[in-house]
Amino acid sequence: MNQPVRVTIWNEYRHEMKNPVVREVYPEGIHKAIGASLPEHHTVVYATLDEEEHGLTEQRLQETDVLLWWGHTAHGEVQEEIVQRVYERVLQGMGLIVLHSGHFSKIFKKLMGTSCDLKWRDQGEKERLWVVKPGHPIVRGIGEYIELPKEEMYGEHFDIPQPDELIFTSWFEGGEIFRSGCCWTRGKGKIFYFRPGHETFPTYHNLDVQRVIANSIDWAAPVGAAAPQYGNAKPLEELAY
């Protein structure tokens, strides 16, 4: 039986408020669409950019096992204090799932230590996400690949550190490839970057995409290990000197 996982889904929630095309695809917001697809053992709360403290108070983060992050047009509006708060929680063991254009968020760039830049093209072309690490828990229930009829293209070079594990590599109709599912550990926290999810396409209604997100939450959830101890340490055994 799966253990309960406390999930917070963070979304800018700007496109849905301003763009009728996006609102038609996600009438209650991208965050609500993702949350509605999660299994019962995930307890879900939501946070958005325009809430006080972006909805990410100290208490909210302390009560979060895994944080999902979707951002795009307003990365610069995220307060540095909140970025640092999330960063520290990841180091303490909170999982972080970064979605699509969240690659350029302040928190992802801070955790990666690189520009996280890439090439892109928004023409609604076919994407095929190939599973390159079969047997990994994130791809439980997924076939050899996920095919999306229309998505925004992201292409290499993706300026990120070498992933600890590469789960998906995408091929696009225009010919580009991209590392679309990447795992890292920072401190005690696990991080998963998952590429698909442009706001004008119904990607988060795709059952395989929903399954990957749910699996990644279970993978990234804290395991309850003892906190490491740092600094000057007394010997465990008696020393003769």
Secondary structure, 3 states (H helix, E strand, C coil): CCCCEEEEEEECCCHHHHCHHHHHHCCCCHHHHHHHHCCCCEEEEEEECCCHHHHCCHHHHHCCCEEEEECCCCHHHCCHHHHHHHHHHHHHCCEEEEEHHHHHCHHHHHHHCCCCCCEEEEEEEEEEEEECCCCCHHHCCCCCEEEEEEEEEEECCCCCCCCCEEEEEEEECCCCEEEEEEEEEECCEEEEEECCCCCCCCHHHCHHHHHHHHHHHHHHCCCCCCCCCCCCCCCCCCCCC
